[in-house]
Amino acid sequence: MQTANAIRLTLTAALAATAVNIVMGTLIAWVLVRDRFPGRRVIEFLIDIPFALPSLVAYLVLLSLYGPDSPLGINVLGTPYSVFLAILFVTLPFVVRTVEPVLMELDADVERAAESLGASKGATFVRIILPSLAPAVAAGATLSFARGVGEFGALILLTGNRPNVSEGAPVRIQAYIETDNTAAAAAVAVLLLVVALAAIGALDLISRRVARHEG
């Protein structure tokens, strides 16, 4: 039961973080590409921090932001929300960085033509921009989910590793290894690997169908 709860919590948190990343990552990429404002380069730098931070530093950053002494007044230490926030922290850049190049390559003349023909900005986004962004958003979301399922480092301090409450599947694997139960550790690891590969396979299938449709 403990292992099942850990796997369920990890998959649920990874899916929730991916859903947030799809929306927020796309919006952030849009703002960074389409708008010019003071502090833009600072945001660009902050987006890449999860890629650059060593694991121990990431632990401390998360603990300082969302722990007992949080300046935000948010203490999720040892709660199920800690798994979600830890995964969200390390996976947000995936959607942003996959969507940005596609936005840069979009032909603004097509958007202006649609608007000149009476299409609202919302309709232009839904009918012209969004279909072009969809493959990039899907790719970023898949990478985000796959990384979230296997994330270990960011979970250590913030989650508290409380069995059946805030213990993620990667931490459960470590616990099995520490007790020399390598068979159980391998079983959980293989399950997470299969889930991640299934997500990547689904993306590849969708990409092929989109490519055939466009062709």
C-alpha positions in Angstrom: 0.0 0.0 0.0 2.8 2.4 0.8 4.5 1.8 -2.5 1.1 2.2 -4.4 0.5 5.5 -2.6 3.9 6.7 -3.5 3.5 5.9 -7.2 0.0 7.4 -7.2 1.2 10.6 -5.6 4.1 10.9 -8.0 2.0 10.4 -11.1 -0.8 12.7 -9.9 1.7 15.4 -9.0 3.5 15.0 -12.3 0.2 15.3 -14.3 -0.9 18.3 -12.2 2.5 20.1 -12.7 2.4 19.3 -16.4 -1.1 20.8 -16.7 0.2 24.0 -15.0 3.3 24.0 -17.2 1.2 23.8 -20.4 -0.7 27.0 -19.5 2.0 29.0 -17.6 4.9 27.9 -19.8 3.1 28.9 -23.0 2.1 32.2 -21.5 5.6 32.9 -20.3 7.1 32.0 -23.7 4.5 34.3 -25.4 5.4 37.2 -23.1 9.2 36.7 -23.5 9.0 36.5 -27.3 6.2 39.0 -28.2 6.8 41.7 -25.5 9.7 44.0 -24.7 9.8 45.2 -21.1 12.3 46.0 -18.3 13.5 42.9 -16.5 12.9 40.6 -19.5 16.4 39.3 -19.4 16.1 38.6 -15.7 13.1 36.4 -16.3 14.9 34.6 -19.1 17.7 33.9 -16.6 15.3 32.8 -13.8 13.6 30.3 -16.2 16.8 28.4 -16.7 17.7 28.2 -13.0 16.2 24.7 -12.4 18.4 23.5 -15.3 21.6 24.9 -13.8 21.1 24.4 -10.0 22.9 21.5 -8.4 20.5 19.2 -6.6 21.5 20.3 -3.1 21.1 24.0 -3.9 17.7 23.2 -5.4 16.7 21.6 -2.2 17.7 24.6 -0.2 15.9 27.0 -2.6 12.7 25.1 -2.4 12.9 24.8 1.4 13.5 28.5 1.8 10.6 29.3 -0.4 8.0 26.8 0.8 9.3 25.6 4.2 8.6 26.8 7.7 10.5 30.1 7.2 8.9 30.8 3.9 8.9 34.6 3.0 5.7 33.8 1.0 3.9 32.5 4.0 3.5 29.1 2.3 4.7 26.1 4.3 4.0 22.8 2.5 6.8 20.8 4.2 5.7 17.2 4.6 2.4 17.7 2.7 1.3 16.1 -0.6 1.5 19.6 -2.1 5.3 19.6 -1.6 5.6 16.9 -4.2 3.7 19.0 -6.7 5.7 22.1 -6.0 9.0 20.3 -6.2 8.1 18.8 -9.6 6.7 22.1 -10.8 9.9 23.9 -9.9 12.2 21.6 -12.0 9.9 21.1 -15.0 8.5 24.5 -15.9 11.4 25.4 -18.2 10.7 22.5 -20.5 7.5 24.0 -22.0 8.9 27.6 -22.1 12.0 26.6 -23.9 10.3 24.3 -26.5 7.6 26.9 -27.3 9.9 29.9 -27.6 11.6 28.9 -30.8 8.3 28.1 -32.5 6.9 31.5 -31.6 10.0 33.2 -32.9 9.5 31.5 -36.3 5.8 32.3 -36.7 4.9 34.6 -39.5 3.3 37.7 -38.0 1.9 38.7 -41.4 -0.5 35.8 -41.2 -1.8 37.1 -37.9 -2.2 40.6 -39.2 -4.0 39.3 -42.3 -6.5 37.4 -40.2 -7.1 40.5 -38.0 -7.5 42.7 -41.1 -10.2 40.3 -42.3 -12.2 40.9 -39.1 -10.9 38.1 -36.8 -10.5 39.0 -33.2 -7.2 38.5 -31.4 -8.8 35.5 -29.5 -10.0 33.9 -32.7 -6.6 34.5 -34.4 -4.8 32.8 -31.5 -7.1 29.8 -31.4 -7.3 29.2 -35.1 -3.9 30.3 -36.4 -1.3 30.5 -33.6 -2.4 27.6 -31.3 -2.3 24.9 -34.0 1.2 26.0 -34.9 2.2 25.9 -31.2 0.5 22.6 -30.4 3.4 20.2 -31.3 5.9 22.3 -29.3 3.6 22.5 -26.3 3.0 18.7 -26.5 6.7 18.1 -26.7 7.4 20.3 -23.7 4.6 18.8 -21.7 5.9 15.3 -22.4 9.4 16.2 -21.4 7.9 17.9 -18.3 5.9 14.8 -17.3 8.8 12.4 -17.9 11.1 14.5 -15.9 8.6 14.9 -13.1 7.9 11.2 -12.8 11.6 10.5 -12.2 12.5 13.6 -10.2 14.4 12.6 -7.0 16.6 15.5 -6.0 14.0 18.2 -5.4 11.8 15.8 -3.3 14.4 15.1 -0.6 14.1 18.0 1.8 10.8 19.6 0.9 8.5 16.6 1.0 9.7 15.2 4.4 9.3 11.7 2.9 6.3 10.9 5.1 4.9 7.4 4.1 1.5 7.5 2.6 1.5 11.3 2.8 4.4 13.0 1.0 6.6 10.2 -0.1 7.3 10.1 -3.9 8.0 7.0 -5.9 11.7 7.8 -6.5 12.2 8.2 -2.7 10.5 4.9 -2.2 13.0 3.3 -4.6 15.9 4.8 -2.5 14.3 3.3 0.7 14.1 -0.1 -1.0 17.8 0.1 -2.0 18.8 1.1 1.5 17.1 -2.0 2.9 18.7 -4.2 0.2 15.3 -4.9 -1.4 16.7 -4.5 -4.9 13.8 -6.5 -6.5 11.2 -4.1 -5.2 13.3 -1.1 -6.2 13.7 -2.5 -9.7 10.0 -3.1 -10.0 9.1 0.5 -9.1 11.8 1.8 -11.3 10.7 -0.2 -14.3 7.1 0.9 -13.8 8.1 4.6 -13.8 10.3 4.0 -16.8 7.4 2.4 -18.7 5.1 5.3 -17.8 7.7 7.8 -19.1 8.4 5.8 -22.3 4.6 5.6 -22.9 4.3 9.3 -22.7 7.2 9.8 -25.1 5.8 7.1 -27.4 2.4 8.9 -27.4 4.1 12.2 -28.4 6.0 10.5 -31.2 2.7 9.0 -32.5 0.9 12.3 -32.3 3.8 14.1 -34.1 3.8 11.5 -36.9 0.0 12.0 -37.4 0.3 15.8 -37.4 3.2 15.6 -39.9 1.1 13.3 -42.3 -1.9 15.6 -41.9 0.2 18.7 -42.8 1.8 16.9 -45.7 
